[in-house]
Amino acid sequence: DEVGAAFLDLNAGLLDERLHYALDYEYWIRLPLLGARFARLPQPVARFRLSPASKTVSQAAAMAQEQIQVVQETLKKNDLKALCGWEPSEAAARARKTVASASLLAFNAELKRRRLRTALGWLWQALRNHPGVLFQRRWFDLARASLQRRLRRWTIIHPKS
């Protein structure tokens, strides 16, 4: 089909099997650097479910570390000015935002595992890279959902008399 042919013409190659957690992440970064165009579809075409055993949940810190590695390698290997029109300072700023987001995901995962010292390290990395990341809507939504779960547990354990 047309879409498949477009990807074959790009010579994007296969997934990087050296990566354990971020192989799809690296691929999705590589495609637009090779000229692929993406469009938002009006409705979902696929879904996935997170479970405690999935890599995304159980190994979020390792996944974040690998995503950060992919971002750093992308900056080193590619002329983003030629490919995207980004000046080096803009590419670096975008990379810092991405690193901050990945770090917050790892912070959340380590907090859930009650690894406070490690979690604070991830939070510090996020804040060092882009303090404004804390104010993105998804983090507020995540905090609200977490608080709601805790309140539900609290009311189950300590019902009103």
SVG drawing of the C-alpha trace seen along z (x, -y; Angstrom):
<svg xmlns="http://www.w3.org/2000/svg" viewBox="-21 -28 49 37">
<polyline fill="none" stroke="black" stroke-width="0.4" points="0.0,0.0 1.0,-3.7 1.9,-4.1 4.1,-1.0 5.8,-2.0 6.6,-5.4 8.3,-3.8 10.3,-1.5 11.4,-4.4 12.8,-6.1 15.2,-3.3 14.5,-3.6 15.9,-0.2 14.9,2.1 14.4,1.5 17.7,1.1 17.9,4.4 20.7,3.1 18.0,1.2 15.9,3.1 13.3,0.5 13.4,-2.3 13.7,-0.5 10.3,-1.8 11.0,-5.2 14.3,-5.5 12.5,-4.3 9.8,-7.0 12.5,-9.6 14.4,-8.2 11.4,-8.3 10.8,-12.0 14.5,-12.7 14.4,-10.6 11.5,-12.7 8.4,-10.8 5.3,-12.9 2.8,-12.1 -0.9,-13.0 -3.2,-12.8 -6.1,-10.4 -9.6,-11.3 -9.9,-8.1 -7.7,-5.5 -6.6,-2.6 -4.9,-0.6 -4.9,-0.4 -2.5,1.1 -3.0,2.1 -0.4,1.5 0.1,4.2 2.4,4.3 4.5,6.8 5.0,4.8 8.4,3.2 6.7,-0.3 5.5,0.1 7.9,2.4 11.1,0.9 10.2,-2.7 13.4,-4.1 15.5,-1.9 13.3,-2.8 13.7,-6.5 17.5,-6.1 17.5,-4.4 15.2,-7.1 17.5,-9.8 20.4,-7.9 18.5,-7.8 17.9,-11.6 21.6,-12.3 22.7,-10.1 20.3,-11.7 21.7,-15.1 25.3,-13.8 24.6,-11.9 22.3,-14.2 22.6,-17.6 19.2,-18.8 19.6,-22.2 19.7,-20.5 17.1,-18.0 14.6,-20.1 15.7,-23.6 16.6,-23.7 19.6,-25.8 21.8,-23.8 20.4,-25.9 16.8,-25.0 17.7,-21.3 19.4,-21.3 16.4,-23.0 14.0,-20.5 16.2,-17.6 16.3,-19.1 12.5,-19.1 12.4,-15.5 15.0,-14.5 12.9,-16.3 9.7,-14.4 11.5,-11.0 13.0,-11.9 9.6,-12.7 8.3,-9.3 11.2,-7.6 10.6,-9.8 7.0,-8.7 7.9,-5.0 10.6,-5.1 8.3,-7.0 5.7,-4.2 8.4,-1.7 9.2,-3.7 12.7,-4.4 12.8,-8.0 16.5,-8.7 16.4,-7.4 13.1,-9.2 14.6,-12.5 17.5,-12.0 15.2,-11.7 13.2,-14.7 16.4,-16.8 17.4,-15.7 14.0,-16.8 14.1,-20.2 17.7,-20.8 16.8,-20.1 13.5,-22.0 11.7,-23.2 8.6,-24.1 8.0,-20.4 6.3,-20.1 3.5,-22.4 2.5,-20.3 -1.1,-19.1 -0.3,-15.4 1.7,-15.7 -1.2,-17.4 -3.6,-14.7 -1.2,-12.0 -0.9,-13.6 -4.7,-14.0 -5.3,-10.3 -2.7,-9.2 -4.4,-11.3 -7.8,-9.9 -6.5,-6.3 -5.0,-7.0 -8.2,-8.6 -10.2,-5.6 -7.8,-3.3 -8.0,-5.5 -11.8,-5.4 -11.8,-1.6 -9.4,-1.1 -10.8,-3.9 -14.6,-4.1 -16.6,-6.8 -18.5,-5.7"/>
</svg>
